[in-house]
Amino acid sequence: MEWKRWSIAALAFFCLLPLVQAESILLDDPVTGKPVRYAGRFGAERVVVPSVFRPKAREMRGVWVATVENIDFPAHRDVDGFKRDYLTIVENLRRANFNTIIFQVRPMNDAFYPSKLNPWSRWMTGREGQGLGSFDPLAFMIEEAHRRGLEFHAWLNPYRVASGVRMRKAAYLATLDNRNFAKRNPHLVLETPAGNGRYSLILNPGEPRVVRHILDTVSEIVRSYQVDAIHFDDYFYPYTDIGAADASTFRQYNPRRLSLAAWRVGNVNNVIRGVKERLTALNRATGRKVAFGVSPFGIWGNRKTVAGGSLTGGKQSLTAQFADTRGWVKNGWVDYIVPQLYWPFSHDVAAYAALADWWADTVRGTRVNLYIGHGVYRLGTERAWRDRELADQLLYNSGKKEIDGSVFFSYRSVFSPTNAVMKRGVTKVLREFWRIPVPIPVYGNVGF
């Protein structure tokens, strides 16, 4: 990686920082005008943020580039168009002093790279199974990111086959490329209702062949490409109740006679632990330092219902998706964690300050890096999301030594904001907080 571009400037900047403690600002609720409650209905303490943003010498400045539904990156019919649009992205990130691009290379059991295990993504060319001739998009993207001093994190969704489609399983699988693992193994796919006559399809997390397929997919990427990290998002078991869709798998693969909930948690653990083990083996064998990061739903568990939970009252990843994100951190199965804290300070049941502190407490004493995922797309969507909300969140983070940076969702909201509030909020952060480039933090858990 090329870090010379910021070394001298950053050194001068940090040497000039005042040594006195910054004054604090008391936050007010944009709706009521009263002081913000630290944990909404669960805690009335006031919230203060530093008046001055003080960047750390190393911090994550990342952005998600979502390809599913072509959210941030359009489908392309030619190589030149793909290259042109991608180069625009990495150039924008470089100029704005980001240091990491998290690009979605496996949105729906498919691939943005030539794969022996998964077909070309429909979101890449408009048709599943169709690539761009001999062009290798992932090799190109990694090279151009590294050329600009950006880390490239390959973002995978491990289980998703389809999301919110109106077709039933058999009909939808018939539309897929013949090389798609789900089409070849329909008995390994769960169909779950998604509401309004729609259905979601996921690879069954309880099936050993599914676990092997996901791990083999990760291995294929890291063996073939110089990615800096493998990155999973927040979709494990569906957010909606799947009922008894996996009942037969539960009976077949539950020798320890666990409860259904504990068994499902164990299934997801098998994938998370397995990815970490494979990356550790690769790093030790090659001398590389490929990291593993996960960006989960922001609430692990509510204190009222789960011991050790946060001062919140929302959906819980532990019980809704069977994702024991806190356990992954404590066991060292991830190198970094990016909880999606897509709520404002004034939220009634998922207040930003209480959650940021809970995650800081969770990583304390571990080797796991903590980055915060920010919902930039929410700015301007309601009164609570005023233009200073994003800046206040980064100010709050800067006062927490355990928080090593931020990741923004998503690229489109940062560089093509859809309203004036969003534009002002992003502009303030980029122009005032990130004026000086810095490198990404060192990972203390890689190789362990």
TORLUM-406389 format. One line per field, with one value per residue (C-alpha): x, y, z; residue number from 1. Coordinates in pm, whole numbers, plus 50000, padded with zeros to 5 digits. Last residue first. Example, Ala and Ser with C-alpha at 12.3 -4.5 7.8 and 13.67 -1.06 7.14 Angstrom:
<atoms>
u 51367|51230
v 49894|49550
w 50714|50780
i 2|1
</atoms>
This chain:
<atoms>
u 49554|49697|49514|49393|49586|49488|49674|49445|49383|49612|49542|49451|49413|49096|48880|48697|48627|48579|48465|48256|48090|48021|47841|47598|47543|47464|47234|47044|47012|46856|46945|47318|47525|47877|47806|47457|47568|47867|47658|47640|47944|48218|48378|48691|48887|48639|48810|48967|48627|48631|48656|48341|48133|48267|48190|47831|47798|47915|47657|47376|47473|47255|46935|46822|46580|46353|46303|46465|46724|47014|46905|47126|47431|47349|47678|47868|48104|48450|48579|48907|48926|49231|49018|49038|48768|48576|48244|48281|48324|48021|47812|47940|47837|47500|47424|47538|47332|46997|46813|46477|46378|46618|46762|47125|47027|46992|47176|47428|47535|47795|48131|48344|48711|48949|48673|48665|48845|48625|48504|48433|48247|48053|47930|47807|47606|47403|47087|46907|46620|46748|47112|47057|46811|46524|46485|46459|46797|47024|47262|47281|47493|47215|46954|46589|46597|46955|46855|47068|47322|47183|47361|47283|47613|47906|48160|48534|48804|49157|49408|49755|49986|50290|50193|50140|50052|49814|49646|49596|49455|49224|49091|49040|48861|48629|48549|48476|48222|48072|48043|47910|47616|47525|47583|47334|47083|47141|47103|46769|46638|46738|47041|47017|47395|47351|47159|47210|46917|46637|46736|46771|46414|46283|46455|46140|45974|45906|46131|46059|46159|46507|46635|46914|47242|47223|47428|47722|48033|48377|48688|48994|49297|49222|49523|49326|49331|49390|49176|48883|48880|48915|48609|48404|48532|48412|48069|48041|48160|47895|47627|47736|47711|47343|47226|47275|47019|47107|46859|46543|46309|45942|45685|45307|45304|45538|45883|45775|46065|46203|46508|46760|46965|46700|46732|47093|47198|46984|47123|47484|47438|47613|47288|47226|46914|46559|46463|46554|46275|46004|46106|46128|45803|45799|45705|46063|46159|46526|46686|46981|47125|47355|47709|47666|48017|48212|48572|48767|49005|49243|49294|49631|49536|49720|49576|49225|49321|49482|49192|48933|49119|49171|48805|48674|48861|48802|48811|48465|48257|48061|47722|47612|47334|47217|47223|47600|47727|47401|47323|47633|47868|47811|47955|48193|48453|48466|48557|48492|48189|48027|47699|47515|47331|47554|47897|48153|48010|48289|48419|48653|48902|49124|48881|49057|48786|49018|49097|48732|48630|48911|48805|48446|48524|48764|48478|48251|48515|48632|48282|48201|48520|48453|48115|47757|47756|47519|47522|47716|47582|47238|47266|46990|47280|47602|47654|47970|48021|48244|48547|48748|48910|49148|49520|49679|49340|49128|49045|48703|48650|48352|48370|48029|47790|47490|47270|47167|46802|46844|46615|46352|46622|46962|47163|46859|46917|46872|46537|46454|46170|46228|46597|46684|46970|47331|47555|47881|48216|48536|48850|49111|49435|49720|49639|49695|49998|50197|49899|49885|50258|50272|49964|50113|50444|50293|49992|50107|50369|50111|50116|50000
v 48468|48570|48900|49003|49326|49487|49812|50110|50251|50527|50902|51174|51533|51731|51453|51645|51986|51929|51566|51585|51917|51812|51496|51683|51963|51720|51508|51815|51939|51618|51313|51311|51196|51154|51045|50901|50709|50556|50409|50360|50516|50335|50494|50493|50324|50342|50205|50541|50708|51089|51074|50864|51145|51389|51136|51107|51485|51524|51273|51445|51801|51792|51703|51343|51379|51587|51310|51187|51465|51236|50870|50778|50853|50550|50526|50200|50236|50080|49863|49672|49331|49249|49227|49413|49662|49533|49501|49823|50022|49840|49941|50299|50334|50183|50421|50722|50634|50585|50268|50279|50649|50777|51118|51035|50924|50564|50370|50219|49939|49759|49744|49467|49405|49112|48858|48522|48667|48476|48796|48963|48667|48628|48987|48922|48618|48612|48407|48641|48751|48626|48734|49015|49183|49401|49716|49808|49953|50001|49731|49363|49191|48953|48941|49045|49384|49447|49439|49216|49243|49572|49737|49481|49330|49455|49172|49190|48941|49062|48943|48992|48808|48608|48324|48021|48213|48441|48152|47956|48262|48328|47974|47983|48318|48196|47882|48073|48291|47998|47766|48051|48086|47723|47749|48035|47816|47530|47759|47886|47539|47406|47182|46806|46760|46550|46830|46777|46563|46696|47060|46998|46864|47165|47427|47599|47559|47929|48152|48459|48779|48929|48638|48411|48580|48921|49189|49225|49010|49150|48965|49185|49331|49160|49042|48801|48432|48262|48515|48480|48101|48060|48277|48072|47750|47874|47956|47622|47429|47593|47518|47156|47129|47236|47440|47778|47686|47896|48180|48256|48543|48552|48816|48817|49138|48997|48837|48474|48227|47977|47784|47649|47332|47113|47331|47218|47286|47599|47719|47655|47865|47701|47651|48026|48123|48157|47803|47893|48151|47910|47643|47887|48078|48398|48740|48825|48988|48895|48616|48380|48529|48313|48452|48815|48906|49232|49218|49484|49687|49919|50253|50413|50522|50244|50003|50086|50057|49716|49584|49695|49550|49210|49210|49297|49021|49091|48782|48854|49080|48825|48661|48397|48612|48879|49256|49280|49321|49301|48967|48835|48597|48244|48096|47810|47809|48186|48471|48784|48997|48681|48510|48381|48713|49016|48856|49124|49409|49665|49793|50076|50192|50498|50785|51117|51288|51305|50934|50837|51040|50883|50538|50593|50759|50476|50231|50412|50433|50075|49933|50150|50045|49678|49673|49574|49723|49706|50014|50068|50226|50066|49830|49613|49450|49636|49821|50029|50057|50340|50350|50591|50367|50545|50589|50898|50960|51245|51522|51670|51985|52069|51730|51565|51577|51360|51411|51124|51018|50645|50373|50588|50732|50603|50923|51154|51452|51788|51953|52115|51867|51757|51839|51690|51894|51793|51953|52055|51983|52184|52020|51911|52100|51959|52164|51980|52116|51794|51605|51821|51816|51438|51404|51623|51436|51084|51152|51082|50833|50566|50357|50000
w 51592|51253|51237|51587|51645|51320|51248|51196|50845|50726|50765|50516|50647|50579|50721|50993|50835|50462|50461|50776|50694|50336|50449|50670|50420|50138|50353|50466|50107|49978|49767|49827|49526|49668|50024|49976|49667|49844|50126|50405|50571|50764|51069|51282|51557|51842|52157|52242|52265|52234|51856|51845|51994|51736|51464|51586|51614|51254|51133|51327|51218|50904|51088|51118|51408|51184|50930|50606|50602|50686|50679|50381|50594|50807|50998|51063|51359|51358|51640|51607|51775|51988|52303|52635|52539|52237|52421|52624|52301|52162|52461|52443|52078|52164|52452|52250|51941|52111|52012|52195|52187|51923|52014|51941|51592|51467|51195|51432|51199|51406|51225|51382|51313|51326|51375|51553|51858|52102|52275|51942|51794|52119|52098|51745|51843|51521|51571|51330|51556|51892|51886|51634|51869|51745|51951|52317|52408|52707|52580|52664|52926|53023|52748|52798|52971|52863|52499|52279|51996|51868|51574|51306|51203|50994|50998|50940|50855|50788|50528|50670|50431|50543|50312|50535|50851|50666|50487|50809|50986|50692|50704|51080|51068|50793|50992|51312|51130|50940|51240|51455|51215|51276|51650|51677|51492|51734|52035|51902|51819|52161|52156|52134|52107|51791|51613|51241|51124|51345|51289|50917|50908|51100|50880|50754|51094|51153|50946|51160|50977|51006|50800|50932|50845|50681|50857|50617|50577|50487|50372|50401|50226|49896|49698|49483|49389|49723|49911|49673|49640|50015|50079|49832|49991|50329|50191|50011|50316|50537|50279|50259|50639|50629|50927|50758|50486|50182|50171|49975|50051|49963|49870|49901|50100|50363|50344|50377|50404|50154|50269|50015|50064|49898|49588|49539|49179|49166|49497|49396|49081|48788|48593|48598|48785|48652|48756|49113|49108|49000|49248|49537|49495|49292|49429|49527|49856|49866|49667|49722|50043|50256|50284|50172|50070|50077|49952|50141|49926|50111|49945|49872|49521|49337|49592|49479|49112|49163|49370|49117|48819|48982|49084|48739|48552|48181|47957|47818|48035|48234|48189|48440|48582|48342|48391|48358|48714|48909|48745|48917|48735|48856|49179|49254|48975|48989|48754|48963|49054|49189|49278|49585|49602|49666|49626|49527|49735|49756|50089|49989|50250|50308|50257|50214|50002|49700|49728|49766|49461|49260|49377|49264|48932|48855|48907|48663|48390|48433|48408|48106|47929|47998|47825|47908|48254|48550|48768|49093|49410|49455|49157|49311|49496|49404|49730|49765|50140|50257|50483|50687|50945|51177|51232|51388|51549|51429|51675|51606|51812|52032|52200|52244|52538|52613|52918|53142|53109|53054|52920|52743|52519|52624|52678|52677|52450|52619|52535|52201|52156|51795|51744|52086|52228|52258|52520|52354|52511|52537|52405|52659|52618|52412|52109|51779|51593|51612|51471|51161|51094|51118|50895|50626|50628|50619|50398|50044|50161|50244|49926|50000
i 448|447|446|445|444|443|442|441|440|439|438|437|436|435|434|433|432|431|430|429|428|427|426|425|424|423|422|421|420|419|418|417|416|415|414|413|412|411|410|409|408|407|406|405|404|403|402|401|400|399|398|397|396|395|394|393|392|391|390|389|388|387|386|385|384|383|382|381|380|379|378|377|376|375|374|373|372|371|370|369|368|367|366|365|364|363|362|361|360|359|358|357|356|355|354|353|352|351|350|349|348|347|346|345|344|343|342|341|340|339|338|337|336|335|334|333|332|331|330|329|328|327|326|325|324|323|322|321|320|319|318|317|316|315|314|313|312|311|310|309|308|307|306|305|304|303|302|301|300|299|298|297|296|295|294|293|292|291|290|289|288|287|286|285|284|283|282|281|280|279|278|277|276|275|274|273|272|271|270|269|268|267|266|265|264|263|262|261|260|259|258|257|256|255|254|253|252|251|250|249|248|247|246|245|244|243|242|241|240|239|238|237|236|235|234|233|232|231|230|229|228|227|226|225|224|223|222|221|220|219|218|217|216|215|214|213|212|211|210|209|208|207|206|205|204|203|202|201|200|199|198|197|196|195|194|193|192|191|190|189|188|187|186|185|184|183|182|181|180|179|178|177|176|175|174|173|172|171|170|169|168|167|166|165|164|163|162|161|160|159|158|157|156|155|154|153|152|151|150|149|148|147|146|145|144|143|142|141|140|139|138|137|136|135|134|133|132|131|130|129|128|127|126|125|124|123|122|121|120|119|118|117|116|115|114|113|112|111|110|109|108|107|106|105|104|103|102|101|100|99|98|97|96|95|94|93|92|91|90|89|88|87|86|85|84|83|82|81|80|79|78|77|76|75|74|73|72|71|70|69|68|67|66|65|64|63|62|61|60|59|58|57|56|55|54|53|52|51|50|49|48|47|46|45|44|43|42|41|40|39|38|37|36|35|34|33|32|31|30|29|28|27|26|25|24|23|22|21|20|19|18|17|16|15|14|13|12|11|10|9|8|7|6|5|4|3|2|1
</atoms>
